[in-house]
Amino acid sequence: MEPLLQRRATLLAEIAALSPATAGGKPSYSIDGQQVDHTAYRLSLYRELELIEHLLGNSQPPSEQIERGST
């Protein structure tokens, strides 16, 4: 579970580091045959974060809640 928590922290930092201009303002471009698509990159970070959140949610042990009723 620790590697998932570490990757989650890294993803959150990467997303926070992206300014609004980087996320949607910069156009896609090619350098030496490599394509750079800022929007797709940001979306991939969000998708990975969503997957990690799902995995972390499923890895939590089941909890038991005790309730008392009164009449």
N, CA, C and O atoms as a Tinker XYZ file with bonds, in Angstrom:
   284  protein
     1  N      0.822000   -1.189000    0.000000    73     2
     2  CA     0.000000    0.000000    0.000000    64     1     3
     3  C      0.873000    1.263000    0.000000    63     2     4     5
     4  O      0.475000    2.292000   -0.545000    81     3
     5  N      2.046000    1.185000    0.603000    73     3     6
     6  CA     2.939000    2.346000    0.660000    64     5     7
     7  C      3.336000    2.864000   -0.723000    63     6     8     9
     8  O      3.346000    4.078000   -0.926000    81     7
     9  N      3.666000    1.985000   -1.691000    73     7    10
    10  CA     3.987000    2.504000   -3.031000    64     9    11
    11  C      2.814000    3.263000   -3.667000    63    10    12    13
    12  O      3.022000    4.242000   -4.383000    81    11
    13  N      1.594000    2.813000   -3.405000    73    11    14
    14  CA     0.425000    3.522000   -3.940000    64    13    15
    15  C      0.301000    4.907000   -3.310000    63    14    16    17
    16  O     -0.003000    5.882000   -3.997000    81    15
    17  N      0.533000    4.986000   -2.028000    73    15    18
    18  CA     0.456000    6.284000   -1.351000    64    17    19
    19  C      1.547000    7.230000   -1.847000    63    18    20    21
    20  O      1.312000    8.428000   -2.006000    81    19
    21  N      2.738000    6.688000   -2.089000    73    19    22
    22  CA     3.829000    7.517000   -2.606000    64    21    23
    23  C      3.517000    8.009000   -4.021000    63    22    24    25
    24  O      3.739000    9.178000   -4.336000    81    23
    25  N      3.004000    7.118000   -4.870000    73    23    26
    26  CA     2.673000    7.519000   -6.237000    64    25    27
    27  C      1.545000    8.542000   -6.235000    63    26    28    29
    28  O      1.545000    9.479000   -7.033000    81    27
    29  N      0.580000    8.357000   -5.329000    73    27    30
    30  CA    -0.526000    9.313000   -5.217000    64    29    31
    31  C      0.004000   10.699000   -4.867000    63    30    32    33
    32  O     -0.428000   11.693000   -5.450000    81    31
    33  N      0.935000   10.772000   -3.920000    73    31    34
    34  CA     1.531000   12.055000   -3.528000    64    33    35
    35  C      2.279000   12.683000   -4.701000    63    34    36    37
    36  O      2.208000   13.894000   -4.911000    81    35
    37  N      2.992000   11.863000   -5.460000    73    35    38
    38  CA     3.725000   12.360000   -6.628000    64    37    39
    39  C      2.768000   12.908000   -7.676000    63    38    40    41
    40  O      3.001000   13.976000   -8.243000    81    39
    41  N      1.692000   12.174000   -7.932000    73    39    42
    42  CA     0.705000   12.626000   -8.916000    64    41    43
    43  C      0.072000   13.945000   -8.497000    63    42    44    45
    44  O     -0.087000   14.851000   -9.315000    81    43
    45  N     -0.288000   14.051000   -7.225000    73    43    46
    46  CA    -0.892000   15.296000   -6.745000    64    45    47
    47  C      0.062000   16.473000   -6.905000    63    46    48    49
    48  O     -0.353000   17.575000   -7.261000    81    47
    49  N      1.343000   16.231000   -6.639000    73    47    50
    50  CA     2.338000   17.296000   -6.803000    64    49    51
    51  C      2.493000   17.678000   -8.276000    63    50    52    53
    52  O      2.608000   18.860000   -8.600000    81    51
    53  N      2.496000   16.687000   -9.165000    73    51    54
    54  CA     2.611000   16.966000  -10.597000    64    53    55
    55  C      1.410000   17.756000  -11.101000    63    54    56    57
    56  O      1.565000   18.698000  -11.878000    81    55
    57  N      0.216000   17.378000  -10.660000    73    55    58
    58  CA    -0.994000   18.084000  -11.081000    64    57    59
    59  C     -0.970000   19.517000  -10.554000    63    58    60    61
    60  O     -1.313000   20.455000  -11.273000    81    59
    61  N     -0.565000   19.680000   -9.304000    73    59    62
    62  CA    -0.504000   21.021000   -8.714000    64    61    63
    63  C      0.527000   21.895000   -9.412000    63    62    64    65
    64  O      0.354000   23.111000   -9.506000    81    63
    65  N      1.598000   21.281000   -9.901000    73    63    66
    66  CA     2.658000   22.042000  -10.563000    64    65    67
    67  C      2.249000   22.527000  -11.948000    63    66    68    69
    68  O      2.844000   23.468000  -12.476000    81    67
    69  N      1.254000   21.904000  -12.533000    73    67    70
    70  CA     0.801000   22.331000  -13.857000    64    69    71
    71  C     -0.026000   23.600000  -13.711000    63    70    72    73
    72  O     -1.054000   23.614000  -13.034000    81    71
    73  N      0.424000   24.634000  -14.337000    73    71    74
    74  CA    -0.341000   25.876000  -14.298000    64    73    75
    75  C     -1.491000   25.776000  -15.288000    63    74    76    77
    76  O     -1.448000   24.930000  -16.181000    81    75
    77  N     -2.515000   26.608000  -15.162000    73    75    78
    78  CA    -3.605000   26.585000  -16.140000    64    77    79
    79  C     -3.105000   26.800000  -17.572000    63    78    80    81
    80  O     -3.665000   26.242000  -18.515000    81    79
    81  N     -2.066000   27.599000  -17.733000    73    79    82
    82  CA    -1.533000   27.826000  -19.082000    64    81    83
    83  C     -0.926000   26.555000  -19.644000    63    82    84    85
    84  O     -1.052000   26.268000  -20.835000    81    83
    85  N     -0.265000   25.795000  -18.780000    73    83    86
    86  CA     0.347000   24.546000  -19.233000    64    85    87
    87  C     -0.720000   23.531000  -19.585000    63    86    88    89
    88  O     -0.588000   22.793000  -20.561000    81    87
    89  N     -1.767000   23.493000  -18.797000    73    87    90
    90  CA    -2.791000   22.464000  -18.980000    64    89    91
    91  C     -3.555000   22.642000  -20.279000    63    90    92    93
    92  O     -3.763000   21.668000  -21.003000    81    91
    93  N     -3.971000   23.834000  -20.588000    73    91    94
    94  CA    -4.805000   23.991000  -21.761000    64    93    95
    95  C     -4.328000   25.057000  -22.721000    63    94    96    97
    96  O     -4.786000   25.118000  -23.862000    81    95
    97  N     -3.403000   25.907000  -22.266000    73    95    98
    98  CA    -2.989000   27.012000  -23.092000    64    97    99
    99  C     -1.885000   26.699000  -24.079000    63    98   100   101
   100  O     -1.810000   27.308000  -25.146000    81    99
   101  N     -1.032000   25.756000  -23.732000    73    99   102
   102  CA     0.065000   25.414000  -24.637000    64   101   103
   103  C     -0.420000   24.457000  -25.700000    63   102   104   105
   104  O     -1.134000   23.501000  -25.398000    81   103
   105  N     -0.050000   24.696000  -26.909000    73   103   106
   106  CA    -0.466000   23.783000  -27.970000    64   105   107
   107  C      0.384000   22.514000  -27.980000    63   106   108   109
   108  O      1.479000   22.471000  -27.419000    81   107
   109  N     -0.140000   21.506000  -28.617000    73   107   110
   110  CA     0.645000   20.284000  -28.814000    64   109   111
   111  C      1.701000   20.577000  -29.867000    63   110   112   113
   112  O      1.490000   21.404000  -30.754000    81   111
   113  N      2.823000   19.906000  -29.769000    73   111   114
   114  CA     3.900000   20.133000  -30.734000    64   113   115
   115  C      4.764000   18.886000  -30.840000    63   114   116   117
   116  O      4.624000   17.949000  -30.054000    81   115
   117  N      5.647000   18.890000  -31.809000    73   115   118
   118  CA     6.579000   17.782000  -32.014000    64   117   119
   119  C      8.010000   18.283000  -31.903000    63   118   120   121
   120  O      8.357000   19.355000  -32.399000    81   119
   121  N      8.835000   17.475000  -31.236000    73   119   122
   122  CA    10.267000   17.757000  -31.149000    64   121   123
   123  C     10.988000   16.478000  -31.529000    63   122   124   125
   124  O     10.816000   15.444000  -30.882000    81   123
   125  N     11.783000   16.546000  -32.562000    73   123   126
   126  CA    12.558000   15.389000  -33.017000    64   125   127
   127  C     11.694000   14.140000  -33.163000    63   126   128   129
   128  O     12.106000   13.039000  -32.801000    81   127
   129  N     10.496000   14.328000  -33.697000    73   127   130
   130  CA     9.606000   13.198000  -33.945000    64   129   131
   131  C      8.793000   12.756000  -32.742000    63   130   132   133
   132  O      8.001000   11.820000  -32.851000    81   131
   133  N      8.968000   13.412000  -31.585000    73   131   134
   134  CA     8.186000   13.074000  -30.402000    64   133   135
   135  C      7.073000   14.093000  -30.229000    63   134   136   137
   136  O      7.304000   15.302000  -30.280000    81   135
   137  N      5.877000   13.596000  -30.027000    73   135   138
   138  CA     4.698000   14.443000  -29.864000    64   137   139
   139  C      4.525000   14.839000  -28.402000    63   138   140   141
   140  O      4.662000   13.993000  -27.518000    81   139
   141  N      4.230000   16.099000  -28.132000    73   139   142
   142  CA     3.963000   16.586000  -26.787000    64   141   143
   143  C      2.540000   17.139000  -26.768000    63   142   144   145
   144  O      2.236000   18.118000  -27.450000    81   143
   145  N      1.679000   16.509000  -25.985000    73   143   146
   146  CA     0.278000   16.929000  -25.887000    64   145   147
   147  C     -0.020000   17.205000  -24.415000    63   146   148   149
   148  O     -0.216000   16.272000  -23.637000    81   147
   149  N     -0.054000   18.470000  -24.033000    73   147   150
   150  CA    -0.219000   18.854000  -22.631000    64   149   151
   151  C     -1.573000   18.429000  -22.068000    63   150   152   153
   152  O     -1.653000   17.990000  -20.921000    81   151
   153  N     -2.616000   18.552000  -22.845000    73   151   154
   154  CA    -3.947000   18.177000  -22.377000    64   153   155
   155  C     -4.015000   16.679000  -22.111000    63   154   156   157
   156  O     -4.536000   16.260000  -21.077000    81   155
   157  N     -3.505000   15.881000  -23.014000    73   155   158
   158  CA    -3.517000   14.430000  -22.833000    64   157   159
   159  C     -2.673000   14.029000  -21.623000    63   158   160   161
   160  O     -3.025000   13.097000  -20.900000    81   159
   161  N     -1.575000   14.721000  -21.407000    73   159   162
   162  CA    -0.717000   14.419000  -20.256000    64   161   163
   163  C     -1.471000   14.651000  -18.949000    63   162   164   165
   164  O     -1.454000   13.809000  -18.051000    81   163
   165  N     -2.130000   15.802000  -18.856000    73   163   166
   166  CA    -2.883000   16.115000  -17.634000    64   165   167
   167  C     -4.010000   15.112000  -17.419000    63   166   168   169
   168  O     -4.245000   14.670000  -16.294000    81   167
   169  N     -4.703000   14.754000  -18.485000    73   167   170
   170  CA    -5.775000   13.760000  -18.369000    64   169   171
   171  C     -5.227000   12.413000  -17.920000    63   170   172   173
   172  O     -5.873000   11.712000  -17.140000    81   171
   173  N     -4.051000   12.044000  -18.400000    73   171   174
   174  CA    -3.459000   10.764000  -17.986000    64   173   175
   175  C     -3.107000   10.788000  -16.497000    63   174   176   177
   176  O     -3.228000    9.770000  -15.816000    81   175
   177  N     -2.674000   11.940000  -15.991000    73   175   178
   178  CA    -2.392000   12.049000  -14.559000    64   177   179
   179  C     -3.667000   11.869000  -13.749000    63   178   180   181
   180  O     -3.670000   11.171000  -12.735000    81   179
   181  N     -4.746000   12.496000  -14.192000    73   179   182
   182  CA    -6.026000   12.353000  -13.488000    64   181   183
   183  C     -6.540000   10.915000  -13.534000    63   182   184   185
   184  O     -7.072000   10.412000  -12.545000    81   183
   185  N     -6.381000   10.257000  -14.679000    73   183   186
   186  CA    -6.829000    8.856000  -14.789000    64   185   187
   187  C     -6.039000    7.949000  -13.857000    63   186   188   189
   188  O     -6.605000    7.077000  -13.199000    81   187
   189  N     -4.725000    8.160000  -13.806000    73   187   190
   190  CA    -3.898000    7.350000  -12.914000    64   189   191
   191  C     -4.256000    7.618000  -11.458000    63   190   192   193
   192  O     -4.306000    6.688000  -10.653000    81   191
   193  N     -4.506000    8.872000  -11.111000    73   191   194
   194  CA    -4.895000    9.222000   -9.752000    64   193   195
   195  C     -6.227000    8.560000   -9.393000    63   194   196   197
   196  O     -6.390000    8.054000   -8.283000    81   195
   197  N     -7.164000    8.563000  -10.318000    73   195   198
   198  CA    -8.457000    7.928000  -10.088000    64   197   199
   199  C     -8.285000    6.421000   -9.839000    63   198   200   201
   200  O     -8.930000    5.864000   -8.950000    81   199
   201  N     -7.430000    5.773000  -10.610000    73   199   202
   202  CA    -7.172000    4.349000  -10.436000    64   201   203
   203  C     -6.544000    4.075000   -9.074000    63   202   204   205
   204  O     -6.939000    3.132000   -8.390000    81   203
   205  N     -5.578000    4.887000   -8.679000    73   203   206
   206  CA    -4.926000    4.704000   -7.389000    64   205   207
   207  C     -5.923000    4.911000   -6.253000    63   206   208   209
   208  O     -5.919000    4.156000   -5.281000    81   207
   209  N     -6.774000    5.927000   -6.368000    73   207   210
   210  CA    -7.797000    6.162000   -5.342000    64   209   211
   211  C     -8.722000    4.947000   -5.233000    63   210   212   213
   212  O     -9.098000    4.540000   -4.133000    81   211
   213  N     -9.082000    4.378000   -6.374000    73   211   214
   214  CA    -9.941000    3.181000   -6.392000    64   213   215
   215  C     -9.235000    2.013000   -5.708000    63   214   216   217
   216  O     -9.834000    1.318000   -4.888000    81   215
   217  N     -7.968000    1.798000   -6.041000    73   215   218
   218  CA    -7.207000    0.706000   -5.439000    64   217   219
   219  C     -7.043000    0.900000   -3.937000    63   218   220   221
   220  O     -7.149000   -0.055000   -3.167000    81   219
   221  N     -6.788000    2.125000   -3.526000    73   219   222
   222  CA    -6.646000    2.404000   -2.099000    64   221   223
   223  C     -7.969000    2.202000   -1.365000    63   222   224   225
   224  O     -7.990000    1.701000   -0.241000    81   223
   225  N     -9.058000    2.589000   -1.995000    73   223   226
   226  CA   -10.374000    2.407000   -1.389000    64   225   227
   227  C    -10.722000    0.942000   -1.211000    63   226   228   229
   228  O    -11.360000    0.564000   -0.229000    81   227
   229  N    -10.304000    0.116000   -2.160000    73   227   230
   230  CA   -10.584000   -1.316000   -2.080000    64   229   231
   231  C     -9.625000   -2.042000   -1.155000    63   230   232   233
   232  O     -9.906000   -3.168000   -0.745000    81   231
   233  N     -8.502000   -1.429000   -0.815000    73   231   234
   234  CA    -7.524000   -2.113000    0.019000    64   233   235
   235  C     -7.766000   -1.874000    1.504000    63   234   236   237
   236  O     -7.111000   -2.485000    2.349000    81   235
   237  N     -8.699000   -0.994000    1.821000    73   235   238
   238  CA    -8.998000   -0.739000    3.226000    64   237   239
   239  C     -9.733000   -1.935000    3.816000    63   238   240   241
   240  O    -10.625000   -2.489000    3.172000    81   239
   241  N     -9.377000   -2.336000    5.015000    73   239   242
   242  CA   -10.088000   -3.450000    5.623000    64   241   243
   243  C    -11.533000   -3.059000    5.900000    63   242   244   245
   244  O    -11.823000   -1.896000    6.183000    81   243
   245  N    -12.429000   -4.019000    5.818000    73   243   246
   246  CA   -13.832000   -3.696000    6.093000    64   245   247
   247  C    -13.990000   -3.202000    7.525000    63   246   248   249
   248  O    -13.329000   -3.690000    8.442000    81   247
   249  N    -14.850000   -2.255000    7.694000    73   247   250
   250  CA   -15.067000   -1.727000    9.041000    64   249   251
   251  C    -16.450000   -2.157000    9.521000    63   250   252   253
   252  O    -17.345000   -2.463000    8.733000    81   251
   253  N    -16.583000   -2.165000   10.817000    73   251   254
   254  CA   -17.847000   -2.554000   11.411000    64   253   255
   255  C    -18.370000   -1.373000   12.203000    63   254   256   257
   256  O    -17.652000   -0.767000   12.999000    81   255
   257  N    -19.630000   -1.060000   11.970000    73   255   258
   258  CA   -20.232000    0.060000   12.669000    64   257   259
   259  C    -21.307000   -0.496000   13.587000    63   258   260   261
   260  O    -22.171000   -1.266000   13.168000    81   259
   261  N    -21.236000   -0.093000   14.835000    73   259   262
   262  CA   -22.210000   -0.546000   15.819000    64   261   263
   263  C    -23.171000    0.587000   16.083000    63   262   264   265
   264  O    -22.763000    1.704000   16.401000    81   263
   265  N    -24.457000    0.294000   15.949000    73   263   266
   266  CA   -25.484000    1.291000   16.206000    64   265   267
   267  C    -26.430000    0.758000   17.265000    63   266   268   269
   268  O    -26.717000   -0.438000   17.329000    81   267
   269  N    -26.890000    1.643000   18.066000    73   267   270
   270  CA   -27.873000    1.268000   19.073000    64   269   271
   271  C    -29.169000    1.990000   18.772000    63   270   272   273
   272  O    -29.203000    3.198000   18.537000    81   271
   273  N    -30.202000    1.229000   18.788000    73   271   274
   274  CA   -31.522000    1.824000   18.569000    64   273   275
   275  C    -32.293000    1.914000   19.881000    63   274   276   277
   276  O    -32.043000    1.170000   20.829000    81   275
   277  N    -33.205000    2.819000   19.900000    73   275   278
   278  CA   -34.040000    2.934000   21.101000    64   277   279
   279  C    -35.494000    2.949000   20.673000    63   278   280   281
   280  O    -35.831000    3.369000   19.566000    81   279
   281  N    -36.339000    2.487000   21.561000    73   279   282
   282  CA   -37.771000    2.444000   21.241000    64   281   283
   283  C    -38.557000    3.296000   22.184000    63   282   284
   284  O    -39.779000    3.381000   22.066000    81   283
